[in-house]
């Protein structure tokens, strides 16, 4: 919603999406199988997804190559989603204009990590979450999931690792 307010075209991918699905907050919604096609159209990629065994290293050399030259990569999700060596290579080669990372595969990020010296790589200390209403949302989610569990319904926000 915020990006659209700046007249940006917002593309998104969702693991559960199928061809033809829509979302009111984005211009186009892509199934996971079409991630590379979506990346090819993105000037900036912001990763906000849970980590899982299947998604480990999802953003690798091939995915960075799928992004247009001069694009920006942002990860506010999980460090495990990114092949950090491939990211460093994409920054050094100049294919990516910049990267902003709020998470890393190993935290705290070791002092000898190549990310520290990668050109145009901006690192924050895993602090991108908004805490406004966080406690209330956590309690509401927990209460809803307890009700769902007791009623035999699927739980919300589950991740199978």
Secondary structure, 3 states (H helix, E strand, C coil): CHHHHCCCCCEEEECCCCCCCCCCCCCEEEEHHHHHHHHCCCCEEEECCCCCCCCCCCECHHHHHHCCCCEEEEECCCHHHECHHHHHHHHHHCCEEEEEECCCCCCCCCCCCHHHHCCCEEECCCCCCCCCCHHHHHHHHHHHHHHHHHHCCCCCCCCCC
